[in-house]
Amino acid sequence: MAEKFDILSEDFVPTAVFNEPLPWPVINGNKADHEGENLKKTKVMNGRGEREMVLGRNVHTTSLAVTEPESNDEFTGDKEAYMASVLARYRKTLVERTKYHLGYPYNLDFDYGALGQLQQFSINNLGDPVIESNYGVHSRPFEVGVLDWFARLWEIERDDYWGYITNCGTEGNLHGILVGREVFPDGILYASSESHYSVFKAARMYRMECEKVDTLISGEIDCDDFRRKLLANKDKPAILNVNIGTTVKGAVDDLDLVIKTLEECGFSHDRFYIHCDGALFGLMMPFVKRAPKVTFNKPIGSVSVSGHKFVGCPMPCGVQITRMKHIKVLSNNVEYLASRDATIMGSRNGHAPLFLWYTLSRKGYKGFQKEVQKCLRNAHYLKDRLREAGISAMLNELSSTVVFERPKDEEFVRRWQLACQGDIAHVVVMPSVTIEKLDHFLKDLVENRSVWYEDGSQPPCLVKDVGIKNCICPAHK
């Protein structure tokens, strides 16, 4: 083409941008500035009608603008110095916020210094994890090693499974449900009302008919309601999401009872597909005595687990494993890659397999078993201390998620980064959560709670959320 195009217009002024602010410092879990900024509220529907929901702050108020370097910056070094100061201050904020992290299931106890030497490489595992592509900078040997480790954990032979390392737990659910949909195009998706929101996102994305099943007080699926919904749709195959630890209450669906219910309703094994969402507890359950076993020796179709939760990877990632016979409906040869692909994404983070392989190799099955025991022990400690302080609390038998009354002050919720739903909040006790940290939280909660209710108001009744045996509000003390 002979026509000439200008990349920048003549009136473009690279310095005519907003000056970026430094990140606001964090002191004792709180921002030193802008605390007067109001949290926004909105309405949300739940099973009991409409209630108010508090949204987080708009990050546009504190965003860091990207500005053009000055023309003489390579001589003055001002830009480099400024960016260094921003990053240093941001690191201090991360260190401080990590001290007050309790509500989300992330293991923050890790050290991957040995992998720093590999950060200079653009590692991409695009395509099938087993078949190399023409792109040579990949980590497939590490990825397949991780997949084999989980295949042994969930009892499926190497030649019988297919899987890959995902970019997050949601991708594992999206893939598992997609395989179920491809196996049964006219199937109905069944999921308990306490399933992760990504399950219902999958139903919308794939335009699937979805039946939301009631739950018990514990949060696990109500198989009586499941039975009723199955019988009402006996003419269509069933695609079921089974929770190996629900998002809010950490409840574990009874896989054996689910299978039994399907069979009793006339669904043979060739008329249902089960995806097990084990985002957090999928790695913990195998090391818990008396826990129902998640294994491919049972008629399940796929299992997914997050890598950034109990394992403790510094970036979101996960593992998805399904049966080889199912993946054929999704798999396509891609000449451009000289490989095959049946994943959700195209390019895949090649660094994640390195982090997973490194941790699994260092800890092994015995190391994870010790960490699971520590988490369950510390979770019982927190539950008992809460109840001793007169605070309603619940802990499912197979869980490290402690559910309790929602703190009255939203700034307290934000400081401790608690996950809340309605009148309840929870703490997820991970390997990085120590007794000292729990004692600090308990002391802070009890002291603030005495102020919140000094006007004579009463804590919320949690009977509908945790059951009468766990509620110790004034009416049920």
N, C-alpha and C positions, 0 to 999 in steps of 0.2 A: 504493500500500500504506500502511495506517494504522499498521502495527506499527513501533515504533521500535527501532533497533539501536544499541548502543554500539560505537564503533570500537575503543576501548581499555578493557580491564577496569579496575575501580577500584584493584586492587592492582598495576597495572603501574607499575614504577619504571624510568624511562628511564636512570638512572645505574647501575643494577645490571647492569653488563656488565664484561667483562674489559678492563683497561687495555691498549691496543694498544702493542706494543713498536716502537721505531724499527728500521728495517732494519739488519741487522748490517753493520758496515763491511767493506769488502773491501780488503785490502792485498796488493799484488803478486800479484793473481789468486786469493788465498785469503781465506776468511772469518776474521776475527780471533777470533771466538768460535764455540763449538759445533763445533769441528773434531773433538772427541772423540766426537761422535755417530756411531754406526756406520752404514755403508751396508748396506742390506739385500740379501740374496742370494736368488736363486730358481733354479729349474731351467727350462731351455728345450731344446726338441728341434731338432736340425739334421740334415743329411744323414749325419752320422757318429755319431748317437746323442744321448744326453743330456749337456748340459754346464751349468756354473754360469753364471749371469748376475747382474751387479751392478745393482741398481736405485738410482735417485736417492733423495735424502732426502725424507721426508714434509714437505711444505710447511706442514702444520698446526702444526708446531713453531715456525714463524717467521711465521705469517700476521698480517696487520694487521687487527685487529677494527674494525668500524664502530660508533662510539659516538654517542650522542645529545648534541647541544650542551647546554651548561649554560643555565639560564633567563636568566642575565645575560650570556651570551656576546656578544650584539650590542653590549654596552657595553664589555666588557673586551677583546674581540678575541682571547682566549686560544686558542680553537679554530682560528681562521685562522692564528695564529702557529705553533701546533703542526703543522697540516697543511703549512704552508710549510717547516718544518724537516724533516718527513718526506720531502717531495718533493725538497728540496735534497740530503738525504743519499742518497736513491735515485738521483738524477742522478749523484752521485759514484761510486756503485756501478756504474752503467751505463758510465760513462767508463772505469773500471778494468777491467771485464769485457770491454769491447770491445777493449782492448789484448791480451787473451789469447784471442781468438776465432780458431780455425783449422779446426775439424772439420766445420763445417756450411756449406753453399753459399750464404752470404748476402753480398752486396756492401754493405759498410758505408760506402762512400765516396760520400756524397751530401750535397747541400745544397738543401733545399726551402723556404728562408726566404721566397721570393717567394710561396709558396702559403699562408702563414700567415693572410693576410687572408680566406681562404675557409673557415677552420675554424669560423667562427661559424654556418655554414649546415648544415642537415640535408639533405644531398644524397642522393637515393635514386633509382636507376635501375630501379625495379621494373618487371618485365615485359620485353617485347621491346626490344632496344637500338635498333632501327630505327623502331619505331612508338611515338610519344609516348603517355603515359597522361595522365589528368586531373591527376596530381600534377605541378605545374610546376617544382619545385625539383630539377632533374636535370642530368646532364652528358652526355647522349647525343651531342651533336656531338663532344665529346672522345672518347667511347668508340668511335664509329664511325670517327673518324680513326685511332685506334690499331689497330682491326681492319683497316682498309684497308692500313695500314703492314705488318702481318704477312701479309696476303693477298698483297701484292706480294712479300714475302720468300719465301713458300712457293708462289708462282706459281699463283694461282687468281683468276679474274676476279671483279669486284665482284658481278655478277649471279648468279654460280655458287656463292657461299659464304654461309654463315650462321655467326655466332659471337657470343660475348659475353665480357665481362670477369668472371671468376670470383672467388670469395673465397679461393682457394688452388689449388695444383697438384693436390691430391687431387680437388677438385671437377671439374677438367678431365678427369681419368681417369674419374671416376664418370659424367660426361656422355658422354664418347666411347664408353665401353663400353655405356652405356644405349642410345645410338643404334644401336650394333651389335646389341644384343639385340632392339630393336624392329624392325630391318630383318630379322633372322633369329631369330625367337622360339625356334626349336628348335636354334639354333647352339651349338657348343661353344667356350668361351673357352680359348685357348692363351696361356700366358705363361711366360717363362723363370723359373727358380727365383730369379733375382737381380732380378726385377722389384720395384718399390716395393710395399710392403705394401698400399697403397690399391687395387691391382689385385685382390688376393685379397679385400679387403674388399668390393669391388664384386660379385665372384662370390657372396659370402655374402648381400649385401643383395638381389641380384636373383634369388637361388636358381638360379644358372647352373651347369651342368656345367662343370667346369674341369680342364684338363690342364696340370700343371706340367712344363715342358720343361727338360731338363738344360742346363748351360752349359759352355763351354770354360773353361780356366784364366783366360783374360782376363776372363771374366764375360759375354761375349756369348753369345747363344743358340746351342745346338748343333743345326744344321740336320739332322744325321743323325738325332738323336733326335726332332726335330720331324717329319721325314718318317715315321718309324715310327708316331708317334702319329696323324698325319693318315691314313695308310693303314688304321689300325685303326678309323677313324671316318669312312670315305669317304661314308657315307650321310647325314651331317649337315653343314650349312654350318660354316665356320670363322670365328670372331671372334678376331682376334689382337692382342695388345698387343706393339708393337715398342718397345724401349728406345733412345732417343737419349741414352744416358748412364745406366748403372745407378747405383743409390743408393750402393753401397759402393766399387766399383772404377772407376766412370765408363766402363764398356764401352759401345760403340755397336754395336747389332745391325746386321748387314748387310742392309739393306732389300731390295736387289736380289736377294740370295741367298734371302731369305725368300719373295719373290714368285715367284722361279724354282722354289723347292721346292713351293709351292702349285700352280703350273701343272703341274709334272711329276707331281704326285700326282692330277691330273685335276680340280682345282678351277678352274673358269672364273671370270672376274672377277665374275660375278653370283652366286657362291656363297661369297664371302669378304668380310670387312670388316676393315680394318686401322686400328687406332688407334695413333698414334705419341706416346709419352710423352716429350716433350722438355723436362721440367721445368727442367733447367739447360742442357743442351747444345743444346736446340732453337734457342736464340738464338746459340750459339757456332758450331755446325757450318757454317752458311752462309759463315762467314768463315775456314774452315780449308781450305787447299789439299789436294787429293786426298781430301777427305772425301766419303763417299757422300752424294748430294744428297737432301734431304727436300723433295719437291715434289708438288703435286696433279696434275702431269702423269703421275705414276705412279698405279696403282690403289689409293690409300689413301683411307680414309674420314674421318679427323679427325687433328688435331694439337693438342696442348696444351703450354703453356709457363708457367712461373711468372714473376710480375712482381717478386717480392721477392728473387729470387736474383741472376742476372747483371745484370738491369736496375738493381736497387737501390732498390726501393720500401720505405718504412719500415713498411708494413703488409702482411700476407699478401694476395696477389692473383694472378691468372693470366689467360691468354688461351686460349680454346678456339675452334677453327675447324673446321667440318665442311662438307660439301656441302649446298647448298640442297635438293637433291632428297631427301636423307635426313631433313631436319628436319621434314618434313610429318607424319611418323608420330608426332611428339611435340607438335606445335604445337596449342594450343587458344586460342580467343578468350575473353577474360575481360571481361565487361561491367562489372564493378566497377572495373576499371582503364581501360576504354576502350582496351585494347591487347591484344596477343597474348602468350602466354608458352610458351616451350619450354625454360626454364632449370631447373636443379635447385632453386635457392633462389627465394624470392619477392622480398623486398626485397634489393637489391644495393647495396654500398658505392659511392656516387656520387663519393667522393673519389679512389678508386683510379684511375679513368680520367684524372683531372687529373694525378696524379703520373706515370703512364705517359706521357701525352702530353707533359708537360714534359721528361722525360728523353729520350724519343725525338727530340723536336724539338731539344734542345740538342746531343745527340751525333750523331745521324744514323747512317747505315750506316758511314761512314768512321770515326766515333768508336768505334763498337763493334768494328770491325775492329782498330783499334789496341789496344783493351783485351784482345781475344782473344789477339793476338800477345804482349802483355805477360804474360798469365796462363800461356800455354804455355811461354814462355821461363823464367819464374820457377819453374814446376813442374819443368822439367828441371833447373834449378839445385838445387832441394831434393832431388830423387831422386839426383843425382850426389853431393851432399854427404853424404847418408845412407849411401850405399854406400862412400864414402871413409872414413866412420867405422866401417865394419864392420857396418852395420845392413842387413838384408834389406829391399829396396824394389822396387816395381814401378810403372811409369807406362805406361798404354796410350797408343798413338800419337796418338789423337785426343782426349786427355783432359788435364784439369788436376788430376785427383784422384790424389794420390800415396799409395800403399798401402805400409805398412811394419809391422814387428813391433809388437805391442801393448805399450805401456809396462807394466812390472810393477807400478807403484804407481797405485792408483785415484785418489789425490788429485792426482797429476800429470795423469792423464786429465781430471779435472774442472777443474783449473786452466786447462788449455789447451783445454778444451771439445772434446775429440777424440771422434769417432764411432768406435765399436769393434764388431767382430763376431768372436767366437771369438778367435783368436790374432793378428788383424790390426786395425790402426787406419788412419785416413786423415786427410790434410790436403787440403782443397779450396782450391786457390790461386785466389782471386778478385781483382778489380781493387784491392780495398782491402788486399790482402796484399803488403807490400813485402819487398824483400830484407833490410832491417834487421830486420823482424819475423821472417822465417825464420831469420836468423842468431841472434837471441835464443832462438828455440825450439830450434834445433840445439845451441847451447851448453848450454842447460838440460837437454836430453835426454841429451847425452853425459856431462855431469857426474853426473846422477842415475843413469844406466845403470851407470857404474863402481861406484857404491855398491850397486846392486841385485844385481850379480853378483860382488861381491868375496868372497862366501862359496864361490865355486867352482861355483855353479849355472850352467846354460847357457841362452842365449836359446832360444825355441821354434823348431823347424824349420817353415818355411813352404812347403815344396815343394808340398803339396796346395792351398795358397791362391794362391801366386804363380808356381809352376813352378820347376824346378831352375835355370834360368838367372838367376832373380832372388833365389833363396835363398842367403844366404852364412852360414848357421848353421855351427857347428863341423864338422858332418858333410858340408857341401857347399861349404865355403869355397874 
